[in-house]
Amino acid sequence: MTVTSTDGRTAETPSSRRSIDLDIQGMSCASCAARITKKLNKVGGVDATVNYATAKAHALAPAGVSSEDLIAVVENAGYGATIPTPDSTPVDRAAELRTRLIVSAIGSVPVIVVSMIPALQFPGWQWAALAITLPVVLWGGFPFHRAAWTNLKHGATTMDTLISMGSLAALIWSVWAMLFGHAGMIGMRHAASLTLTRQAAGSAIYLEAACGVITFILAGRYIEARSRREAGSALAALAKMGAKTVRILAEDGTERQAPIEALSVGDRFVVRPGEKVAADGVVVDGSSAVDASVVTGESVPVEVTPGTRVVGAAVNTSGRLVVEATAVGSDTQLSQIARLVEQAQVGRSATQDLADKVSAVFVPTVIALAILTLAVWLLIGQGATAAFTAAVAVLIIACPCALGLATPTALLAGTGRGARMGVLIRGPEALERAHRIDTVVMDKTGTVTTGRMSVAGMLDSSGQTMDDESAAQLLAVGAALEAGSEHPIGRAVVEDARRAGLGVPPVTGFEALAGAGVRAEMEGYTCLAGNPALMRDAGTDIPEALGEALEEAASQGRTVVMVAASGQLLGALLVADTVRDTSADAISRLRRAGVRTVLLTGDNEGAARHVAAQVGIDEVHADVRPADKLSVIEELQGQGRRVAMIGDGVNDAAALAGADLGVSMGSGTDVAIAASDITLTRGDLGLAVDALGLSRATLRTIHQNLFWAFAYNVVAIPVAALGYLNPMVAGAAMAFSSVFVVTNSLRLTRFHQKARAA
């Protein structure tokens, strides 16, 4: 709705808002995304969400709020924001972290080793360690220090705050002890003692703690960034799917090859066999079979003739077509699906990193304890040096080195085991969602079924199933007639005959009959293979019983290929997409686990219910357009269900991204895989059940790791506060927690899913 102001300008009413998308820079954790979201939503009339995984903000804003206004809000919050550029190359944060990690690791290893093994402490070792530690803490840890400073300016603390304070406290105290205490003396060694004895204030240095914290947590952040790098790849894959060039047809009948951008609504363009349809449009000349499964999910190629609508990115399988464009560029169905995917990714609330959840309480508590320690030591008259020593020790031991390994090592072990099982898990967010799933929604074509056409049955003239000998003869004749056809249905018949090892008789005078079938001469007979309409036009009688059987087959989504010789009907081949061998068992296992199963497909109701009955699926949604699949997912979520979506096509991409958990079949499109949280490397629905089990086990391990990563700090903080933290105790605590986390994670490599049903 719009209104016109007194100066003649048109403005939207407050109830009408427009969509604004922004690229966000400078976020370091999920709490950053939450802070930006909060700031944006304080702007009047704005409803915004920020996704840390994709580094994007999506806002609905009233007419009076511009993109520049929202950018200013983000910048005032201490972050950067820009208007998205379609062809811009995203910043590879993982590559930057990788460089910092490698340099830091090379420096940290000798510092940690020499600091913890007195026998290796050569004269002046502490000064060499300091020279190495400085670039590790200051340059390697710069992202943590920058994030801590940004948070500090806004009165907030995160785990970055503790990492920065702990590493800098360890470094600064070590420098003070070496310059003004006794730690800088040549010949100084860390005593090889783990006893709780108080150290002289100026004799303890913690360079290994400073290096270790930075390196361990850089390793964790690098693994995290590498997995997040794929979050936006669904949109890149979608962009690659459309045609890049188009054959525009001029008024004089000549064809002109041009970039896709040159095509306008109303232009006519030519699509040759094997080429992609350049844009949505209507066929004005020619007939063919168009494979639109990658966009629509329909398993059977659609016959198109003048007047038929086609969608961009569909593949023309046989005849030459002339199409008049009705939608181009961002208005095509493919582009609409791309927008749905992006909105689903950005709109989905980012799962808080498990460590950041704890840090909301842990970090301010540690800072308060350090201040309290300082105050108590001063009050009891122990002197400023001793008081600062104890307070700094609290900060050092509280900085959890194992935290850098807690989640990544469990992910590495779990995903490594998953890869061997055929399950690829994207990251911790997927694991958090997987263990709560109670409803699994799945696409039909390519998921429950193979997605490949094959002969599913053969009927004689009375509508009965043929015996093996008669069926072999009919298949051989049908294959001989279809051998020269480019139609996918014909190719399916030929392929089945080849797999059966049948001898195919030669034919002459082959002729493709557009939209109907084929005609050829065989052993002196004029033979036909095609749909029932072709038989009727040729004067071939179709018995009533056979006609009824064919109607039932068609209602189940099967395509009929009838074969006749010199007007005599030989029988009918039923071609269909076949159910995967493992689907029924997988559905049974899901149901036994208390998970409700739902079939969601663009195919007709009859075909969908037939497949659902074969495998035991509980609920069916058929004739669903690609744009509506996400709506079905949202409807189920609105009922309080935790929904996993399993699919393999572009038409599933938005639903995969919008579901609580997206699971793609590895045999599917790049778009579906990129939009999903879990990818199954084999076309086996049973792997989805394995994926849920592995996800639960991995998440359980992450929780255990995080508990112990913090638990040792909780135990060690009182030790530090009482002044009993010597360097060897700090190093041993750091080593123990890290070893425990790694060992606990490695248990996942022995994960075994329960045996499948027989």
Summary of the structure (lengths in Angstrom):
residues: 758
radius of gyration: 33.2
end to end distance: 60.4
largest distance: 116.0
contacts: 2757
relative contact order: 0.10
helix: 51%
strand: 19%
